[in-house]
Amino acid sequence: MFLKALTLKGFKSFADPTTLVFEPGVTVIVGPNGSGKSNVVDAVAWALGAQAPTAVRSTKMDDVIFAGTASRPGLGRAEVSLSIDNTAHILPIEFEEVTITRTLFRSGDSTYAINGVPCRLLDIQELLSDTGVGRQQHVIVSQRQIEGVLSARPEDRRAVIEEAAGVLKYRRRKEKSERRLAATEANLTRLSDVVREIRRQLRPLERQAEAARRHGGLLAELSGLRRYLAGQEIKQFRGRVGQLTQDQTANRQEMQRLSVQVEALDRDVAAAEARLSAADGQDIGNALMRFEGLNERLRGLDALLSERRLRLQRDRSAGVDEDVVATLEAESNRLGRELSEVEAESTALEPDAAEVADAEQQLEQLRLSFDEQWGGQAPSASGSDAPRLRGEMRALEASIQRDQAEADRLGRSLGALESRRQELVEELDRAWAEAADAETAHKIGQQELAVAEQRCEEARQARERSREALANAVGDHQAWGARREALSLALDEARDRSGAERLAGIEGIVGTLLEVVEIDRGWEAAFAAGAG
């Protein structure tokens, strides 16, 4: 692997595109002062990723862009391309020639490319890290750096040797692994806090979800019990309403039947009264009164006659005067005549008495027929039970009205129960909705916890991988450190054997051959054989 070509466009003094082609071996650039020899070295360092302006002998980075002359304006960008021969495939890329390009604009924007494909500076550093080439490698050594290395302290010289031995990439990997481990630890700490917070929030959510489930079950049970009780009450109310309706219908039918019977009774009473009126009841009553009076008078006369006869017999036996006897006989005859008159009147009144007896018999027959029809509770011929029946009818009507009012009240109660049942159903729906919300929040918390645990597990795995990479880097670092120690000892022994320290003070001696000659990979054995 060697530098094959260098192309400069607008870099410092190279205003026109310039390409320098290098061949394998030693290439020397010569020229007078100010001809741009150092700019070529600066271009190589800048293309390899130098970031400090002092690394390319500038005060600020845009000084590398051609600033112009009195006869030529300045340019807007600087571009340097390094073409590296990769026929030995030392670079880990499937190309025999690799071109690294860096472009800087006056706006401050900077771009990198590998074989014309845009990339990052990190990609270029990773590509060149295994070859010992890069912005921090000692591939470009100035005269001041050689003097600094020779006069440096052992610790600084050790750092230079480590970088020259290729330990830098492992140190960089170690630092990168340590940064990744620190970031992973921070992520683990943050994830642990997140998991702890989610679990802390999840516990009350679980309790709320459990309470919501229990609340839902209790609400369902309570709703079922209330519906059952409401159904039983509605069933009872409907039964009572049906019974009251039946009673109301029966009472109306009974009232209608009693009304018909009362009307029939009224008609019968009116007919009986009409018949009595037709039979001249008033005259019969007067005749009966006269008949009774005559009978009383007859009984009184009989008593008086009997008493007079007893007195007459007593007087006769005592020798009473004949005049008194005549008077008594005259009185007896008079009383006999009156008795005959009474008997005659009685005989004359016998047809009227027979009619009265017939009327009484007819009334008795009517009463018996009423008793048979009414079960012994029929009203008398005078119609005195009709008001009682009307009172019973009014009582029945009042009972029917009370039953209707009770039915209306039960209907209102039924409507209120139906409204309460609807309210309970709505309350149950709200409770189920709250339970569903709590269950959803619980599921979301579970999902967040699962995601956090998964991220925590991924972070743990990343930490394990980082630890393994760190262990590998430490192992490599130790191996290369041992190699560095071996190289340092070998270098010191070679210097001792070659007398380099004694020759270093002689004028005109640049150094040992190993210090000024760079051997390509694969030619070490041939060089050793040739150099003896």
Number of C-alpha atoms within 10 A of each C-alpha: 17 14 18 18 16 22 21 24 21 24 29 21 19 18 19 11 12 14 14 11 12 16 10 11 10 8 9 7 8 9 8 7 8 9 10 16 14 13 20 20 15 21 24 21 19 26 23 24 18 17 13 13 15 11 14 21 14 13 12 11 18 21 16 26 24 22 18 14 9 6 6 10 11 14 17 14 21 24 23 25 27 24 20 19 20 19 14 11 13 15 21 12 11 10 14 14 18 21 20 21 27 21 20 21 15 15 9 9 10 14 14 24 18 19 16 12 10 12 15 12 16 11 13 19 17 15 17 19 21 17 15 18 17 21 20 18 20 17 12 14 10 11 7 8 13 11 10 13 15 10 11 14 10 11 9 13 15 16 13 16 19 20 18 17 17 21 24 21 21 21 17 13 18 21 14 15 21 16 13 17 20 14 14 21 16 13 17 20 13 13 19 15 12 17 21 14 12 16 17 11 13 22 13 12 20 19 13 18 23 16 14 23 19 13 19 21 14 12 20 17 12 15 17 12 12 15 19 12 12 17 15 12 15 21 13 12 17 16 12 15 21 13 14 19 16 12 15 20 13 13 18 16 12 14 20 13 12 17 15 12 16 19 13 12 21 15 12 16 18 15 12 18 16 12 14 18 11 9 15 13 16 11 12 19 14 11 18 17 12 15 18 13 12 18 15 12 15 18 13 12 17 15 12 14 17 12 12 16 15 12 13 17 14 12 14 14 9 9 9 13 10 10 9 13 15 11 11 17 15 12 14 17 12 12 17 15 12 15 18 13 13 17 15 12 14 18 12 11 16 15 11 17 18 12 15 21 12 12 18 13 12 15 18 14 12 17 17 15 14 19 15 12 12 12 9 12 11 20 20 18 19 12 16 11 16 18 12 12 18 15 12 14 19 13 13 17 16 12 15 20 13 14 18 16 12 15 20 13 13 17 16 12 15 18 13 12 17 16 12 15 17 12 12 17 16 12 14 18 15 13 19 19 14 17 21 16 14 21 19 13 17 22 16 13 19 17 12 17 19 13 13 18 16 13 15 21 14 14 20 16 13 16 21 14 14 21 16 13 17 22 14 15 20 17 13 16 23 14 13 19 18 12 15 21 15 12 15 15 12 12 13 14 12 14 14 12 10 12 12 15 14 10 14 13 11 9 7 8 10 12 13 16 9 10 8 9 9 11 12 12 10 9 10 12 10 11 12 9 9 8 8 6
